[in-house]
Amino acid sequence: MESTALIYEDIDYFYFWNISENITNNMDMEEYSEILNFIKLTRLIIPVLFGLITIFGLLGNILTIVGIQRHKTIIGITKYLITNLAITDILYVAIGVSFKAIYPVLHFWPFGDIWCRIHTYLEYVCYFAKIYTLVLISLDRYIDFVHPIRAVQLRTKQNGYIAHIALWSLVILGNTPFIFFAKEVNINPEYIEEQQMVCVIHFKDDTVAAICLFIFTFMLPIILMCVLYGHMLKVFLTGKSPAGQNNGDHSRLHANKRVTKMVLLVVTVFAVCWMPHQVIMLYAHVSKEKHVTVTFASIVYAANCLAYMNSCINPILYTFYTHTFRNGIQNMICCRKTRRPTAGSQSSLITTSGML
């Protein structure tokens, strides 16, 4: 069989889910029993966990979008970037996470080759859009905080639309190869059964492919964001006002710092949630380890759950970290009209970021 790299749930199906073929191949009955018990447990737990992540991810991010759009004091280009991030989270949990419970329950792919290709493509589109939206948000914070004069010209609604169109165009076009790489295959060709079909991604060299994916789906964007926030941190620590910042405009500077800290928290949580998953998948492909133990499979599932939970966490961060957003959500849930800012408070509420 060709070299394959299985999408995200990279537990070796050949060994782990077809254990009856391996009883005589260096597997004792204790290990066999342990794997059977683990399979029964994952059939119950994983669908429930992934189902809850999908539900809370959808509800939380829908509330985020509605709350941002309805709350009149939330304005500026960051509003559109946060909205776009919430949209990517909605798409990811709907298209990606909701299908992740299939293999633990059925142990085969039931939707055919066409949906296998489309699903894999859409999953990568959503993920790339999500992480590079975080890069755009970090760049927006960098420009607004470090270069406030240029920010007036650069951080316009028109440029925001251009950035979003460019982002989605790149991820939509750039991930088209996955339509051809992904396919439905029979992992046990000797027995032509539907239950043996899985959705996989074929690469000529899965080690090189895994390294490239790790770089472009995690390391590169994380490095870019670290560079941007490193420069901003330098400005924080020196205590100097950014170039062109009016020293008397303390309210705007304070608001800018609060929003920057909130976005930095969002980025940090993303990195923490996704790093175990990314590292484990890289190790699995590079090491080419075929003997998958219950311990390793448990670590894989735990890392997957942590990564997918990231789509539920952002709305919680917005709610607890920013009182304007929190008030907007409370007003919406309680069907109260949004209180418009008074003349004296408007300057502190309507900032260039609009997330206070």
VOPAGU-2260 file (C-alpha; in pm, 1 decimal, decimal comma):
REM VOPAGU-2260
SITE   aa  ch    i         X         Y         Z
SITE  MET   A    0       0,0       0,0       0,0
SITE  GLU   A    1     108,8     357,1     -68,1
SITE  SER   A    2     261,2     571,6     203,7
SITE  THR   A    3     -22,9     755,2     373,7
SITE  ALA   A    4     -64,8    1030,7     625,5
SITE  LEU   A    5    -397,2    1005,2     803,6
SITE  ILE   A    6    -578,2    1331,2     869,1
SITE  TYR   A    7    -540,4    1458,0    1226,1
SITE  GLU   A    8    -646,4    1137,9    1406,4
SITE  ASP   A    9    -313,8     980,4    1311,3
SITE  ILE   A   10    -360,4     662,2    1510,5
SITE  ASP   A   11    -237,4     369,4    1302,0
SITE  TYR   A   12    -552,7     194,5    1179,6
SITE  PHE   A   13    -354,8    -102,2    1050,5
SITE  TYR   A   14    -236,5    -190,8    1398,4
SITE  PHE   A   15    -477,0     -31,1    1639,6
SITE  TRP   A   16    -822,0     -91,2    1497,7
SITE  ASN   A   17    -753,1    -417,0    1318,9
SITE  ILE   A   18    -606,9    -592,1    1620,3
SITE  SER   A   19    -755,8    -928,2    1523,3
SITE  GLU   A   20    -494,4    -945,4    1249,6
SITE  ASN   A   21    -218,8    -878,5    1502,7
SITE  ILE   A   22    -298,9   -1130,0    1774,9
SITE  THR   A   23     -42,3   -1367,4    1633,9
SITE  ASN   A   24     203,7   -1088,1    1557,5
SITE  ASN   A   25     383,2   -1022,1    1885,6
SITE  MET   A   26      69,9    -926,4    2080,6
SITE  ASP   A   27     -10,8   -1097,6    2407,6
SITE  MET   A   28    -364,6   -1134,1    2541,6
SITE  GLU   A   29    -312,6    -866,6    2807,2
SITE  GLU   A   30    -227,8    -607,1    2543,8
SITE  TYR   A   31    -515,1    -729,7    2329,2
SITE  SER   A   32    -758,8    -688,8    2618,6
SITE  GLU   A   33    -622,1    -343,4    2700,9
SITE  ILE   A   34    -675,2    -222,8    2345,0
SITE  LEU   A   35   -1027,9    -363,9    2331,5
SITE  ASN   A   36   -1121,6    -185,5    2654,2
SITE  PHE   A   37    -970,0     139,3    2526,9
SITE  ILE   A   38   -1164,5     114,4    2200,9
SITE  LYS   A   39   -1490,2      63,3    2392,5
SITE  LEU   A   40   -1409,6     362,4    2614,4
SITE  THR   A   41   -1327,0     594,7    2325,6
SITE  ARG   A   42   -1648,7     497,5    2149,2
SITE  LEU   A   43   -1835,7     648,0    2443,6
SITE  ILE   A   44   -1617,7     938,8    2556,2
SITE  ILE   A   45   -1477,9    1089,3    2233,9
SITE  PRO   A   46   -1814,4    1146,7    2057,2
SITE  VAL   A   47   -1949,6    1314,8    2371,0
SITE  LEU   A   48   -1643,7    1541,6    2411,2
SITE  PHE   A   49   -1630,1    1634,2    2042,3
SITE  GLY   A   50   -2005,9    1687,3    2039,4
SITE  LEU   A   51   -1984,7    1928,1    2334,7
SITE  ILE   A   52   -1694,0    2112,4    2171,8
SITE  THR   A   53   -1900,2    2149,5    1853,1
SITE  ILE   A   54   -2209,7    2276,7    2035,4
SITE  PHE   A   55   -2028,5    2524,8    2261,1
SITE  GLY   A   56   -1801,5    2634,0    1978,1
SITE  LEU   A   57   -2099,2    2713,5    1755,7
SITE  LEU   A   58   -2302,7    2887,8    2027,6
SITE  GLY   A   59   -2011,1    3086,4    2169,5
SITE  ASN   A   60   -1886,6    3215,9    1836,0
SITE  ILE   A   61   -2234,9    3293,9    1705,8
SITE  LEU   A   62   -2291,1    3501,7    2020,6
SITE  THR   A   63   -1956,4    3668,9    1958,9
SITE  ILE   A   64   -2052,5    3771,6    1604,8
SITE  VAL   A   65   -2399,6    3891,1    1701,8
SITE  GLY   A   66   -2269,2    4072,2    2009,7
SITE  ILE   A   67   -2000,1    4255,6    1813,1
SITE  GLN   A   68   -2238,5    4356,6    1535,9
SITE  ARG   A   69   -2512,4    4477,6    1771,3
SITE  HIS   A   70   -2297,1    4666,4    2018,8
SITE  LYS   A   71   -2254,2    5012,2    1868,2
SITE  THR   A   72   -1950,1    5103,5    2076,7
SITE  ILE   A   73   -1747,5    4821,2    1923,5
SITE  ILE   A   74   -1602,4    4971,2    1607,2
SITE  GLY   A   75   -1286,4    4973,4    1402,1
SITE  ILE   A   76   -1091,8    4724,4    1193,2
SITE  THR   A   77   -1034,0    4492,3    1490,2
SITE  LYS   A   78   -1410,4    4439,0    1498,0
SITE  TYR   A   79   -1396,7    4280,7    1152,8
SITE  LEU   A   80   -1088,0    4076,5    1234,7
SITE  ILE   A   81   -1243,7    3933,5    1552,2
SITE  THR   A   82   -1561,3    3860,8    1355,5
SITE  ASN   A   83   -1358,4    3678,6    1092,7
SITE  LEU   A   84   -1183,7    3476,0    1363,9
SITE  ALA   A   85   -1521,4    3376,1    1507,7
SITE  ILE   A   86   -1640,8    3274,1    1159,4
SITE  THR   A   87   -1336,3    3051,5    1110,3
SITE  ASP   A   88   -1401,9    2888,5    1448,5
SITE  ILE   A   89   -1764,6    2823,3    1352,2
SITE  LEU   A   90   -1662,4    2668,3    1021,1
SITE  TYR   A   91   -1388,9    2460,5    1181,4
SITE  VAL   A   92   -1606,6    2304,1    1451,9
SITE  ALA   A   93   -1891,6    2249,6    1203,8
SITE  ILE   A   94   -1680,6    2098,1     926,2
SITE  GLY   A   95   -1383,3    1957,3    1115,5
SITE  VAL   A   96   -1458,3    1868,2    1476,7
SITE  SER   A   97   -1810,0    1737,3    1414,4
SITE  PHE   A   98   -1667,4    1463,5    1190,1
SITE  LYS   A   99   -1385,3    1370,3    1429,7
SITE  ALA   A  100   -1606,5    1136,5    1629,8
SITE  ILE   A  101   -1667,9     912,4    1328,4
SITE  TYR   A  102   -1356,2     697,1    1352,2
SITE  PRO   A  103   -1375,6     626,3    1728,5
SITE  VAL   A  104   -1737,2     511,3    1681,2
SITE  LEU   A  105   -1742,6     339,4    1342,0
SITE  HIS   A  106   -1370,6     282,0    1273,9
SITE  PHE   A  107   -1433,8     353,1     906,3
SITE  TRP   A  108   -1523,2     644,2     677,1
SITE  PRO   A  109   -1889,4     615,2     567,9
SITE  PHE   A  110   -1926,4     920,6     340,8
SITE  GLY   A  111   -1748,5     816,5      23,6
SITE  ASP   A  112   -1450,2     945,4    -171,6
SITE  ILE   A  113   -1596,9    1277,6    -288,1
SITE  TRP   A  114   -1682,3    1402,8      61,3
SITE  CYS   A  115   -1349,6    1272,8     186,7
SITE  ARG   A  116   -1171,8    1506,5     -56,3
SITE  ILE   A  117   -1404,8    1801,4       6,3
SITE  HIS   A  118   -1400,9    1759,0     384,5
SITE  THR   A  119   -1020,8    1740,1     400,3
SITE  TYR   A  120    -988,6    2047,9     179,6
SITE  LEU   A  121   -1241,3    2251,9     380,4
SITE  GLU   A  122   -1082,0    2147,6     710,0
SITE  TYR   A  123    -743,4    2281,8     603,8
SITE  VAL   A  124    -900,7    2598,2     459,8
SITE  CYS   A  125   -1070,5    2670,5     791,5
SITE  TYR   A  126    -757,7    2602,0     994,4
SITE  PHE   A  127    -530,4    2815,7     773,9
SITE  ALA   A  128    -788,0    3097,4     776,3
SITE  LYS   A  129    -803,0    3077,2    1156,4
SITE  ILE   A  130    -432,1    3093,1    1232,3
SITE  TYR   A  131    -349,4    3355,1     968,7
SITE  THR   A  132    -639,6    3568,1    1090,7
SITE  LEU   A  133    -453,1    3569,0    1422,5
SITE  VAL   A  134    -145,4    3689,1    1233,6
SITE  LEU   A  135    -350,4    3971,9    1078,8
SITE  ILE   A  136    -490,1    4067,3    1419,5
SITE  SER   A  137    -137,9    4074,9    1563,8
SITE  LEU   A  138     -18,8    4289,7    1272,6
SITE  ASP   A  139    -313,8    4523,4    1328,6
SITE  ARG   A  140    -221,4    4558,0    1696,8
SITE  TYR   A  141     142,7    4620,6    1605,2
SITE  ILE   A  142      58,0    4897,0    1358,2
SITE  ASP   A  143    -191,8    5063,3    1589,6
SITE  PHE   A  144      35,7    5059,6    1892,6
SITE  VAL   A  145     383,6    5112,4    1748,4
SITE  HIS   A  146     296,5    5331,0    1447,0
SITE  PRO   A  147     -18,0    5527,2    1544,4
SITE  ILE   A  148      32,8    5797,8    1279,3
SITE  ARG   A  149      58,1    5549,6     993,3
SITE  ALA   A  150    -224,9    5351,7    1151,6
SITE  VAL   A  151    -470,9    5627,5    1062,0
SITE  GLN   A  152    -393,1    5569,4     693,7
SITE  LEU   A  153    -344,1    5191,9     703,8
SITE  ARG   A  154    -620,3    5078,3     939,4
SITE  THR   A  155    -913,3    5175,4     720,9
SITE  LYS   A  156   -1227,3    4979,5     644,4
SITE  GLN   A  157   -1123,6    4947,6     279,8
SITE  ASN   A  158    -784,1    4801,8     370,5
SITE  GLY   A  159    -958,0    4568,3     613,4
SITE  TYR   A  160   -1176,4    4434,4     331,9
SITE  ILE   A  161    -871,9    4394,8     108,4
SITE  ALA   A  162    -686,7    4202,4     381,7
SITE  HIS   A  163    -981,2    3967,6     434,2
SITE  ILE   A  164   -1029,1    3906,3      62,2
SITE  ALA   A  165    -656,5    3840,3      19,2
SITE  LEU   A  166    -651,8    3603,8     318,6
SITE  TRP   A  167    -948,3    3394,9     206,5
SITE  SER   A  168    -830,6    3391,5    -155,3
SITE  LEU   A  169    -490,4    3258,9     -50,6
SITE  VAL   A  170    -624,1    2986,1     178,1
SITE  ILE   A  171    -894,6    2880,0     -69,0
SITE  LEU   A  172    -653,6    2855,9    -361,2
SITE  GLY   A  173    -349,7    2745,3    -163,0
SITE  ASN   A  174    -521,5    2439,3     -17,3
SITE  THR   A  175    -663,1    2303,9    -344,8
SITE  PRO   A  176    -392,2    2030,7    -360,9
SITE  PHE   A  177    -564,0    1859,0     -67,8
SITE  ILE   A  178    -856,6    1781,3    -297,1
SITE  PHE   A  179    -619,5    1561,8    -495,8
SITE  PHE   A  180    -409,8    1433,2    -203,5
SITE  ALA   A  181    -710,5    1314,0      -3,0
SITE  LYS   A  182    -888,7     995,9     -98,6
SITE  GLU   A  183   -1091,7     709,9      39,8
SITE  VAL   A  184    -890,3     387,9      57,7
SITE  ASN   A  185    -933,1      35,1     180,9
SITE  ILE   A  186    -682,3     -27,0     460,8
SITE  ASN   A  187    -724,2    -401,6     425,7
SITE  PRO   A  188    -728,7    -475,6      50,0
SITE  GLU   A  189    -756,1    -849,7     105,1
SITE  TYR   A  190   -1112,7    -803,3     230,5
SITE  ILE   A  191   -1332,5    -578,2      18,4
SITE  GLU   A  192   -1560,7    -446,2     290,0
SITE  GLU   A  193   -1710,9    -101,5     345,7
SITE  GLN   A  194   -1599,8    -112,3     708,7
SITE  GLN   A  195   -1235,7    -105,5     597,0
SITE  MET   A  196   -1258,1     229,5     414,8
SITE  VAL   A  197   -1083,3     532,2     566,4
SITE  CYS   A  198   -1023,2     888,6     450,0
SITE  VAL   A  199    -649,5     950,6     416,2
SITE  ILE   A  200    -405,7    1195,2     261,0
SITE  HIS   A  201    -147,5    1048,3      25,4
SITE  PHE   A  202     193,9    1210,5      -1,6
SITE  LYS   A  203     492,3    1080,9    -195,9
SITE  ASP   A  204     705,1    1159,5     107,8
SITE  ASP   A  205     493,2    1192,2     419,5
SITE  THR   A  206     792,5    1298,9     631,6
SITE  VAL   A  207     865,5    1602,3     413,1
SITE  ALA   A  208     493,7    1679,1     391,4
SITE  ALA   A  209     455,0    1658,9     770,9
SITE  ILE   A  210     749,7    1893,3     825,3
SITE  CYS   A  211     615,2    2143,5     570,4
SITE  LEU   A  212     269,7    2134,3     726,5
SITE  PHE   A  213     415,8    2183,6    1073,5
SITE  ILE   A  214     608,7    2489,2     950,7
SITE  PHE   A  215     325,9    2658,3     761,1
SITE  THR   A  216      37,0    2561,3     989,2
SITE  PHE   A  217     211,6    2639,1    1317,4
SITE  MET   A  218     575,4    2744,3    1340,8
SITE  LEU   A  219     580,2    3022,7    1078,6
SITE  PRO   A  220     266,7    3205,1    1201,8
SITE  ILE   A  221     375,1    3164,1    1565,1
SITE  ILE   A  222     718,7    3309,4    1485,5
SITE  LEU   A  223     561,1    3602,6    1298,9
SITE  MET   A  224     333,9    3679,4    1592,6
SITE  CYS   A  225     621,0    3646,0    1841,2
SITE  VAL   A  226     824,8    3898,8    1642,4
SITE  LEU   A  227     535,8    4147,0    1636,8
SITE  TYR   A  228     457,0    4110,5    2006,4
SITE  GLY   A  229     825,7    4111,4    2092,4
SITE  HIS   A  230     855,7    4457,3    1939,8
SITE  MET   A  231     543,6    4573,5    2121,9
SITE  LEU   A  232     674,8    4429,2    2447,7
SITE  LYS   A  233     994,3    4628,0    2399,4
SITE  VAL   A  234     784,3    4944,2    2375,2
SITE  PHE   A  235     593,3    4843,6    2689,7
SITE  LEU   A  236     909,6    4780,3    2889,2
SITE  THR   A  237    1089,8    5098,3    2782,2
SITE  GLY   A  238     790,9    5301,4    2897,3
SITE  LYS   A  239     818,3    5526,7    2593,8
SITE  SER   A  240     514,4    5642,6    2405,2
SITE  PRO   A  241     496,3    5497,4    2054,2
SITE  ALA   A  242     614,8    5722,7    1774,9
SITE  GLY   A  243     366,5    5999,8    1721,2
SITE  GLN   A  244     165,7    5919,9    2034,2
SITE  ASN   A  245      41,3    6225,4    2217,7
SITE  ASN   A  246     159,1    6194,3    2576,8
SITE  GLY   A  247    -161,6    6359,9    2694,5
SITE  ASP   A  248    -385,7    6103,0    2528,4
SITE  HIS   A  249    -371,8    5863,0    2822,3
SITE  SER   A  250    -717,3    5714,4    2771,8
SITE  ARG   A  251    -642,2    5602,7    2416,3
SITE  LEU   A  252    -302,0    5465,5    2512,4
SITE  HIS   A  253    -453,8    5275,5    2804,6
SITE  ALA   A  254    -728,3    5136,7    2579,5
SITE  ASN   A  255    -471,1    5034,2    2321,1
SITE  LYS   A  256    -267,4    4846,2    2579,5
SITE  ARG   A  257    -574,1    4662,7    2711,0
SITE  VAL   A  258    -677,0    4544,8    2365,7
SITE  THR   A  259    -321,9    4442,5    2280,1
SITE  LYS   A  260    -300,3    4237,6    2600,1
SITE  MET   A  261    -634,0    4073,3    2522,1
SITE  VAL   A  262    -525,0    3978,6    2168,7
SITE  LEU   A  263    -191,3    3852,6    2301,5
SITE  LEU   A  264    -385,2    3631,7    2542,5
SITE  VAL   A  265    -590,7    3492,0    2253,5
SITE  VAL   A  266    -272,8    3414,3    2056,6
SITE  THR   A  267    -104,3    3255,3    2360,1
SITE  VAL   A  268    -403,6    3034,1    2431,6
SITE  PHE   A  269    -406,8    2924,4    2066,7
SITE  ALA   A  270     -36,8    2830,8    2080,0
SITE  VAL   A  271     -79,5    2639,4    2407,1
SITE  CYS   A  272    -386,2    2451,1    2280,7
SITE  TRP   A  273    -244,6    2350,9    1943,5
SITE  MET   A  274     123,8    2288,7    2024,2
SITE  PRO   A  275      80,2    1935,7    2172,0
SITE  HIS   A  276    -126,0    1827,4    1872,1
SITE  GLN   A  277     118,5    1970,6    1620,2
SITE  VAL   A  278     425,6    1823,8    1791,6
SITE  ILE   A  279     268,4    1477,8    1828,8
SITE  MET   A  280     161,5    1467,1    1464,3
SITE  LEU   A  281     508,4    1574,7    1351,5
SITE  TYR   A  282     666,8    1306,4    1569,3
SITE  ALA   A  283     425,4    1039,0    1444,2
SITE  HIS   A  284     518,3    1104,9    1080,1
SITE  VAL   A  285     890,4    1163,5    1121,5
SITE  SER   A  286     949,8     865,5    1351,5
SITE  LYS   A  287     726,4     639,3    1137,8
SITE  GLU   A  288     642,6     442,7    1450,8
SITE  LYS   A  289     393,6     171,5    1357,0
SITE  HIS   A  290     334,2      15,1    1698,6
SITE  VAL   A  291      66,6     236,4    1853,2
SITE  THR   A  292      12,0     174,9    2222,8
SITE  VAL   A  293    -289,7     265,3    2432,8
SITE  THR   A  294     -77,8     525,9    2610,5
SITE  PHE   A  295      18,0     698,3    2286,5
SITE  ALA   A  296    -338,2     681,1    2154,7
SITE  SER   A  297    -461,6     840,4    2478,9
SITE  ILE   A  298    -209,8    1123,1    2440,2
SITE  VAL   A  299    -322,2    1175,8    2080,6
SITE  TYR   A  300    -688,0    1203,2    2179,9
SITE  ALA   A  301    -607,3    1434,1    2471,1
SITE  ALA   A  302    -402,6    1660,6    2242,1
SITE  ASN   A  303    -684,0    1661,1    1985,9
SITE  CYS   A  304    -943,0    1758,0    2247,5
SITE  LEU   A  305    -722,1    2041,2    2374,2
SITE  ALA   A  306    -667,9    2171,9    2020,4
SITE  TYR   A  307   -1035,4    2162,8    1926,1
SITE  MET   A  308   -1137,4    2326,9    2254,2
SITE  ASN   A  309    -955,2    2638,6    2138,4
SITE  SER   A  310   -1255,1    2719,7    1917,8
SITE  CYS   A  311   -1469,1    2741,5    2235,0
SITE  ILE   A  312   -1226,2    2945,5    2443,4
SITE  ASN   A  313   -1205,2    3272,2    2248,9
SITE  PRO   A  314   -1565,2    3385,1    2327,3
SITE  ILE   A  315   -1492,9    3318,7    2696,3
SITE  LEU   A  316   -1178,1    3533,6    2679,1
SITE  TYR   A  317   -1366,5    3820,0    2514,1
SITE  THR   A  318   -1646,1    3800,1    2771,9
SITE  PHE   A  319   -1427,5    3798,2    3081,3
SITE  TYR   A  320   -1153,2    4031,2    2959,0
SITE  THR   A  321   -1351,3    4316,9    2800,2
SITE  HIS   A  322   -1641,6    4478,4    2985,0
SITE  THR   A  323   -1791,5    4640,7    2674,9
SITE  PHE   A  324   -1822,1    4306,7    2498,9
SITE  ARG   A  325   -1950,1    4144,4    2818,1
SITE  ASN   A  326   -2219,9    4409,8    2857,2
SITE  GLY   A  327   -2316,8    4364,5    2492,9
SITE  ILE   A  328   -2362,7    3990,6    2537,1
SITE  GLN   A  329   -2562,1    4041,4    2858,7
SITE  ASN   A  330   -2787,4    4298,2    2691,5
SITE  MET   A  331   -2843,1    4066,5    2397,5
SITE  ILE   A  332   -2924,2    3761,8    2611,2
SITE  CYS   A  333   -3153,5    3963,8    2839,1
SITE  CYS   A  334   -3312,6    4138,6    2538,5
SITE  ARG   A  335   -3207,1    4479,7    2666,3
SITE  LYS   A  336   -3125,9    4769,0    2441,8
SITE  THR   A  337   -2759,3    4860,2    2421,4
SITE  ARG   A  338   -2692,7    5169,7    2623,9
SITE  ARG   A  339   -2530,9    5431,0    2407,1
SITE  PRO   A  340   -2222,4    5596,2    2548,9
SITE  THR   A  341   -2261,4    5943,2    2690,5
SITE  ALA   A  342   -2067,4    6233,3    2547,8
SITE  GLY   A  343   -1822,1    6219,1    2836,4
SITE  SER   A  344   -1756,6    5847,0    2805,5
SITE  GLN   A  345   -1761,5    5809,7    2431,3
SITE  SER   A  346   -1396,7    5894,4    2381,0
SITE  SER   A  347   -1287,8    5614,2    2610,0
SITE  LEU   A  348   -1524,2    5359,8    2461,5
SITE  ILE   A  349   -1484,5    5419,4    2090,0
SITE  THR   A  350   -1122,9    5335,4    2032,1
SITE  THR   A  351    -928,6    5236,8    1726,0
SITE  SER   A  352    -972,5    4877,7    1830,2
SITE  GLY   A  353   -1322,7    4897,9    1970,9
SITE  MET   A  354   -1292,0    4598,0    2204,9
SITE  LEU   A  355   -1304,8    4762,6    2546,7
